[in-house]
Amino acid sequence: MAKHYLKDFLENGQAHLLNKNIYDVDVSLEFPEKFDIIILKDVIEHIPNQEKFLAVLRDFLKEKGLIFLGFPPWYMPFGGHQQICRNKWLSKLPYIHLLPNFMYMGILKMFGEPPFILNEMMDIKSTAISIERFEKIAIQNNYDIVHKKHYLINPIYKYKFKLEPREQWGFIQAIPFIRNFFTTCVYYLIEKK
């Protein structure tokens, strides 16, 4: 798909596609100049072992290199990506991903979700990342959090649902327990120390 959509950029030499396991890249040989910025939009919540992943990304960055991350935090209403469920009612049911695994799987099966959806939902549950966990991992991997924004209404909802983006209210951000359940998207800019 990328070759199709980026055809002009590839032909003009403006883009280069590399499909490779990030853990198998020899950074010094393949990217000797390293990167000023890495952009990860709706990615980190799908990556197993996020601690290892953020540690490896350091090797790709120049000194003071930046990583932009945007992701739906785990405790938000659809943090389990249940909107991909085939059953229309189930795809609109918030917070069900927070149930214990056996209950969650039971509900998914009860509504007739096919095996590939069951596997996807459980994979997402296994890689869940909360706001606090992300910040802890970033700091442990020697990154500074340069900037962060929490959204009550995810900016992507403008295109999906015609809803204007809305940053999370300050008083909600100040109460993590409440913030976690009502923040639909977070944006972070972290810098390699």
N, C-alpha and C positions, 0 to 999 in steps of 0.2 A: 504494500500500500504506500509506503514512504517513497519508493522509487517512482510510483505513478504520480503522487501528489507533488513531489519535489523534482520532477523531471527537468524542468527548465533550470532550476538552481544547480542540479547535478551536471547538466550539460555545459553550463557556463562556468563550472568550477567554483561556484559559490557555496556548495555544500558537499559534504563527504559523509556517506553512511557507513557505519561500522556496526555489525551485529556480532557481538562477542560477549562472553561472560566477563564482567568487570574484574573478577578475581584472576583471570587468565591474561590480563593485559600487562605487558612490560612497558611501564610508563616511560622510562628513560629512552627506550628505543622508538616507541610509537608516538609519543607526545613529548619530545624533549623540551619544547618551549613552554609547556604546561598552560593552564587556563587562568584567565582573570576571574571568570565567573562560571559556575555550573548552575543550571536551572532544573529544578525537580518539581514540577507541578503535578500533583495527584499521583505521586510515585512512592514516597517513603512508606505509606501505609500498606503497601503491597510487598515490601521487601522483608524477607526473613533476616533475622539477626542484624537489626538496624545499627547496633553498636559497631559491629565489624564493618558494615557498609560505610558509615560516616568516617571511620578510621582510614579506610582505603581511599576515600575521596580526597583526603589530605594530600596524598601523593600526586594527584592530578592538578593541584592548585599551585599557583605562584605564591610567593610570600605575600601575605595580606590578601590572598585570593578570597573570593566570596562564593557562598552558595545561597541561592534563593530557593526556598521551599514553600510550597502551598499545599495544605492537606486538610481533609476533614478530620477533626479530632474524634477519637473513639467514642466518647460518651454523647456526642451530638445525636439528634433524633435518627439520622440515617447513617451513622458511623460504620455500620456493618454492610453498607452498600445494598441493603435489601431492596432498593429500587430496581435491581436487575432481576428480581424474582419474576417468574412467568405469570403467577397468579396476581391479578390486578389488585385485589384487596390486600393481599400480603405485601405487595410492593409499596403500599402506602401506609403500612403499619409502623409507626416510629418505635424506637427503643427495644424492639424484640431481640436484637443482637446482644443485648446485655443479659439475657437469660442464661442460666447454666447450659453447657453444651448439650446435655441429653434432652432438655426441654426445647431448646432452639431447634435441634435436629428433628425432634418429634413434630414440632409445628410445621417445619418446612416439608417434611414427608407427608403430614396430614393434608396439606394443601396441594400435594401432587407435584412438588418441584422435582425436575429430572435430576439424575445423578450428577451431571456436570455442574448444575447450579448448587447442589448440596456441597460438592467438593469446593467450589469457588467460595461459597459463604463460609465454610469452615477454614479455608486458607486465610481469608480476610480476618476472621476472628483470631487466628493464631498470630497474625502480624499487627494486631491492633496497636495504635500508638496514641497516647493521651498527650495533652499539652505539657503536663509535668514531666512525663517520661521523655518526651522529645528534648525539652530543655536540659534535663539531667544528662542525657546521652551527648548532647552538643557540648556541654561544659566538660564532661569527662573526657571527650575527645579533643580537648584543647582548642575549642572555638569560642569566640566572643559572640554574644547575641547583640548585633549592631542595631537591629530594628525588628519590631514585631507589630502585627495588626491582627486583632481578633474581630471576626465579623458575626453579627447577629444574622444578617442576610448575605450569604455567599455571593461574591461578585459574578460568578458564573450563572447564578439564577436569573440575571438580567436576560441572558440569551435562552435559557431553558424555560423560564416561567414568566418572563417580562416583569420581574420584581427588581426594583432598584437596590443596589448594594447598600448596606447599612452597617457601619462599624458597631461593635459591641459597646454598650454603655459603660462608662467608667466605673460606676458603682457595682455593676455586675462583674466586670473584670476583677474587681478587688475581692470577690468572694469565690475562690476557686471551685468549691463544690457546686455552686449555682452556675457559674460561668461554663463549666465543662458540659452541662446538659443543654445549654442554650447558645453555644457558639458553633456555627455551622461550617466555619472555615478559619484557618489561621495562615498568615503569611509571615515568614521569618527570613531575615537576611543575617547569615552568620559569617564570621570572618575567621580565617586561619590565623592563629596567633603566631 
